[in-house]
C-alpha cells in the first residue's frame, strides 16, 4: 500500500471482515487504496502538491487525510461482500469522507500539507474575491 497500512484499515474494521471481502483476490486492498487516492488527488490537486503528498517512496501523511482515505478504501473493500450490500455505517463513513474532501477543496478545512507552488516556489493558489453588494436591496 502507498499511503495506508494495515493498522489504519483495522482501526475501522475487523481484520476478519477485510479478509472475507478480499479472500478471492489479494490485490483488492491495493487497488481499492489506489482508487481512494485517485479520488483524493482529484479533489486536492487545486490546492495541495499531490505529487509530493502521495509520493510512492516517502508519502507525507496527515492523519485527517488518512482517515478520509481509509473510509473511501473500506467502502470499496466491504462493498465486495457476497451480498453486495454495504452496511449503513460504512455508507455514512463514505458520505462523510466525500463531504470532507469537498470542504478541503473549498478551503474550509486546511491540512498541514505542502500547498501547490509555481516554478519560483510561490503559492500558486489564485485569490478568490467577489462583490456581494446589492444596490437595489431595501429593508
GUZARO-973292 format. One record per residue (C-alpha): x, y, z; residue in one letter. Coordinates in nm, 4 decimals, always signed. Example, Ala and Ser with C-alpha at 12.3 -4.5 7.8 and 13.67 -1.06 7.14 Angstrom:
<rs>
<r X="+1.2300" Y="-0.4500" Z="+0.7800" residu="A"/>
<r X="+1.3670" Y="-0.1060" Z="+0.7140" residu="S"/>
</rs>
This chain:
<rs>
<r X="+0.0000" Y="+0.0000" Z="+0.0000" residu="X"/>
<r X="+0.1151" Y="+0.3526" Z="-0.0735" residu="X"/>
<r X="-0.0462" Y="+0.5782" Z="+0.1863" residu="X"/>
<r X="-0.2167" Y="+0.3446" Z="+0.4305" residu="X"/>
<r X="-0.1006" Y="+0.0482" Z="+0.6310" residu="X"/>
<r X="-0.2894" Y="-0.2488" Z="+0.7721" residu="X"/>
<r X="-0.3262" Y="-0.0841" Z="+1.1127" residu="X"/>
<r X="-0.5123" Y="+0.2058" Z="+0.9512" residu="X"/>
<r X="-0.7657" Y="-0.0322" Z="+0.7982" residu="X"/>
<r X="-0.8116" Y="-0.2434" Z="+1.1098" residu="X"/>
<r X="-0.8879" Y="+0.0717" Z="+1.3069" residu="X"/>
<r X="-1.2137" Y="+0.0952" Z="+1.1105" residu="X"/>
<r X="-1.2949" Y="-0.2732" Z="+1.0651" residu="X"/>
<r X="-1.2103" Y="-0.6137" Z="+1.1989" residu="X"/>
<r X="-0.9414" Y="-0.7959" Z="+1.0064" residu="X"/>
<r X="-1.1889" Y="-1.0816" Z="+0.9589" residu="X"/>
<r X="-1.4219" Y="-0.8618" Z="+0.7501" residu="X"/>
<r X="-1.1333" Y="-0.7375" Z="+0.5388" residu="X"/>
<r X="-1.0109" Y="-1.0946" Z="+0.4864" residu="X"/>
<r X="-1.3583" Y="-1.2196" Z="+0.3922" residu="X"/>
<r X="-1.4018" Y="-0.9412" Z="+0.1356" residu="X"/>
<r X="-1.0583" Y="-0.9913" Z="-0.0193" residu="X"/>
<r X="-1.0102" Y="-1.3702" Z="+0.0078" residu="X"/>
<r X="-1.0609" Y="-1.4338" Z="-0.3649" residu="X"/>
<r X="-0.8214" Y="-1.1580" Z="-0.4782" residu="X"/>
<r X="-0.5335" Y="-1.0391" Z="-0.2586" residu="X"/>
<r X="-0.4767" Y="-0.7281" Z="-0.4734" residu="X"/>
<r X="-0.8145" Y="-0.5786" Z="-0.3844" residu="X"/>
<r X="-0.6790" Y="-0.3771" Z="-0.0929" residu="X"/>
<r X="-0.4067" Y="-0.2149" Z="-0.3034" residu="X"/>
<r X="-0.6470" Y="-0.1420" Z="-0.5894" residu="X"/>
<r X="-0.9087" Y="-0.0003" Z="-0.3516" residu="X"/>
<r X="-0.6475" Y="+0.2239" Z="-0.1957" residu="X"/>
<r X="-0.5382" Y="+0.3431" Z="-0.5417" residu="X"/>
<r X="-0.8980" Y="+0.4339" Z="-0.6257" residu="X"/>
<r X="-0.9327" Y="+0.6219" Z="-0.2964" residu="X"/>
<r X="-0.6039" Y="+0.8035" Z="-0.3589" residu="X"/>
<r X="-0.7187" Y="+0.8894" Z="-0.7111" residu="X"/>
<r X="-1.0405" Y="+1.0432" Z="-0.5781" residu="X"/>
<r X="-0.8454" Y="+1.2308" Z="-0.3129" residu="X"/>
<r X="-0.5894" Y="+1.3598" Z="-0.5635" residu="X"/>
<r X="-0.8662" Y="+1.4864" Z="-0.7873" residu="X"/>
<r X="-1.0229" Y="+1.6782" Z="-0.5004" residu="X"/>
<r X="-0.6952" Y="+1.8182" Z="-0.3626" residu="X"/>
<r X="-0.4857" Y="+1.8927" Z="-0.6711" residu="X"/>
<r X="-0.6077" Y="+2.2516" Z="-0.6971" residu="X"/>
<r X="-0.4745" Y="+2.3385" Z="-0.3502" residu="X"/>
<r X="-0.2085" Y="+2.0893" Z="-0.2495" residu="X"/>
<r X="+0.1014" Y="+1.9385" Z="-0.4073" residu="X"/>
<r X="-0.0452" Y="+1.5908" Z="-0.4548" residu="X"/>
<r X="+0.2671" Y="+1.4555" Z="-0.6260" residu="X"/>
<r X="+0.4658" Y="+1.5265" Z="-0.3098" residu="X"/>
<r X="+0.1924" Y="+1.4109" Z="-0.0717" residu="X"/>
<r X="+0.1342" Y="+1.0770" Z="-0.2463" residu="X"/>
<r X="+0.4949" Y="+1.0041" Z="-0.3390" residu="X"/>
<r X="+0.5278" Y="+0.6259" Z="-0.3552" residu="X"/>
<r X="+0.8615" Y="+0.6142" Z="-0.1723" residu="X"/>
<r X="+0.8021" Y="+0.8704" Z="+0.1052" residu="X"/>
<r X="+0.4400" Y="+0.9863" Z="+0.1249" residu="X"/>
<r X="+0.3560" Y="+1.2795" Z="+0.3521" residu="X"/>
<r X="+0.0966" Y="+1.1512" Z="+0.5947" residu="X"/>
<r X="-0.1689" Y="+1.3673" Z="+0.7511" residu="X"/>
<r X="-0.3863" Y="+1.1785" Z="+0.9978" residu="X"/>
<r X="-0.7033" Y="+1.3565" Z="+0.8890" residu="X"/>
<r X="-0.6336" Y="+1.2650" Z="+0.5272" residu="X"/>
<r X="-0.5515" Y="+0.9080" Z="+0.6340" residu="X"/>
<r X="-0.8947" Y="+0.8881" Z="+0.7976" residu="X"/>
<r X="-1.0629" Y="+1.0059" Z="+0.4771" residu="X"/>
<r X="-0.8718" Y="+0.7614" Z="+0.2582" residu="X"/>
<r X="-0.9464" Y="+0.4749" Z="+0.4993" residu="X"/>
<r X="-1.3193" Y="+0.5475" Z="+0.4764" residu="X"/>
<r X="-1.3071" Y="+0.5524" Z="+0.0951" residu="X"/>
<r X="-1.0955" Y="+0.2359" Z="+0.0812" residu="X"/>
<r X="-1.3119" Y="+0.0433" Z="+0.3259" residu="X"/>
<r X="-1.6225" Y="+0.1331" Z="+0.1272" residu="X"/>
<r X="-1.4683" Y="-0.0311" Z="-0.1796" residu="X"/>
<r X="-1.3469" Y="-0.3362" Z="+0.0155" residu="X"/>
<r X="-1.6653" Y="-0.4018" Z="+0.2154" residu="X"/>
<r X="-1.8738" Y="-0.3434" Z="-0.0981" residu="X"/>
<r X="-1.7255" Y="-0.6646" Z="-0.2413" residu="X"/>
<r X="-1.9076" Y="-0.8854" Z="+0.0106" residu="X"/>
<r X="-2.1148" Y="-1.1743" Z="-0.1208" residu="X"/>
<r X="-2.4495" Y="-0.9985" Z="-0.0805" residu="X"/>
<r X="-2.3136" Y="-0.6753" Z="-0.2335" residu="X"/>
<r X="-2.4819" Y="-0.4825" Z="+0.0453" residu="X"/>
<r X="-2.2800" Y="-0.2208" Z="+0.2251" residu="X"/>
<r X="-2.3753" Y="-0.1603" Z="+0.5893" residu="X"/>
<r X="-2.5259" Y="+0.1802" Z="+0.6641" residu="X"/>
<r X="-2.2365" Y="+0.2860" Z="+0.8880" residu="X"/>
<r X="-1.9886" Y="+0.2230" Z="+0.6039" residu="X"/>
<r X="-2.2097" Y="+0.4240" Z="+0.3677" residu="X"/>
<r X="-2.2252" Y="+0.7052" Z="+0.6224" residu="X"/>
<r X="-1.8451" Y="+0.6987" Z="+0.6543" residu="X"/>
<r X="-1.8105" Y="+0.7217" Z="+0.2753" residu="X"/>
<r X="-2.0537" Y="+1.0141" Z="+0.2625" residu="X"/>
<r X="-1.8607" Y="+1.1867" Z="+0.5422" residu="X"/>
<r X="-1.5285" Y="+1.1366" Z="+0.3618" residu="X"/>
<r X="-1.6608" Y="+1.2827" Z="+0.0357" residu="X"/>
<r X="-1.8081" Y="+1.5801" Z="+0.2223" residu="X"/>
<r X="-1.4779" Y="+1.6441" Z="+0.3950" residu="X"/>
<r X="-1.2882" Y="+1.6282" Z="+0.0651" residu="X"/>
<r X="-1.5256" Y="+1.8866" Z="-0.0783" residu="X"/>
<r X="-1.4678" Y="+2.1138" Z="+0.2197" residu="X"/>
<r X="-1.0913" Y="+2.0749" Z="+0.1922" residu="X"/>
<r X="-1.1174" Y="+2.1568" Z="-0.1774" residu="X"/>
<r X="-1.3248" Y="+2.4663" Z="-0.0955" residu="X"/>
<r X="-1.0660" Y="+2.5799" Z="+0.1596" residu="X"/>
<r X="-1.2951" Y="+2.5457" Z="+0.4611" residu="X"/>
<r X="-1.0614" Y="+2.2864" Z="+0.6112" residu="X"/>
<r X="-0.6848" Y="+2.3224" Z="+0.5815" residu="X"/>
<r X="-0.4372" Y="+2.0397" Z="+0.6185" residu="X"/>
<r X="-0.0775" Y="+2.0540" Z="+0.7344" residu="X"/>
<r X="+0.0469" Y="+1.9516" Z="+0.3908" residu="X"/>
<r X="+0.2512" Y="+2.1337" Z="+0.1252" residu="X"/>
<r X="+0.0431" Y="+2.3627" Z="-0.0908" residu="X"/>
<r X="+0.0758" Y="+2.3861" Z="-0.4644" residu="X"/>
<r X="+0.3573" Y="+2.6210" Z="-0.5758" residu="X"/>
<r X="+0.4762" Y="+2.7667" Z="-0.9032" residu="X"/>
<r X="+0.8285" Y="+2.7381" Z="-1.0503" residu="X"/>
<r X="+0.9580" Y="+3.0141" Z="-0.8199" residu="X"/>
<r X="+0.8266" Y="+2.8449" Z="-0.5068" residu="X"/>
<r X="+0.5409" Y="+3.0917" Z="-0.4573" residu="X"/>
<r X="+0.1953" Y="+2.9603" Z="-0.3705" residu="X"/>
<r X="+0.0013" Y="+2.9168" Z="-0.6927" residu="X"/>
<r X="-0.3431" Y="+2.9468" Z="-0.5397" residu="X"/>
<r X="-0.5490" Y="+3.2120" Z="-0.7082" residu="X"/>
<r X="-0.7073" Y="+3.4579" Z="-0.4669" residu="X"/>
<r X="-1.0816" Y="+3.4370" Z="-0.4531" residu="X"/>
<r X="-1.2774" Y="+3.7565" Z="-0.4362" residu="X"/>
<r X="-1.6155" Y="+3.8846" Z="-0.5275" residu="X"/>
<r X="-1.8641" Y="+4.1587" Z="-0.4787" residu="X"/>
<r X="-2.1804" Y="+4.0715" Z="-0.2994" residu="X"/>
<r X="-2.3250" Y="+4.4195" Z="-0.2697" residu="X"/>
<r X="-2.6738" Y="+4.4719" Z="-0.3919" residu="X"/>
<r X="-2.7596" Y="+4.8379" Z="-0.4515" residu="X"/>
<r X="-3.1269" Y="+4.7503" Z="-0.5098" residu="X"/>
<r X="-3.1713" Y="+4.5778" Z="-0.1751" residu="X"/>
<r X="-3.4000" Y="+4.7733" Z="+0.0540" residu="X"/>
<r X="-3.5009" Y="+4.6851" Z="+0.4055" residu="X"/>
</rs>
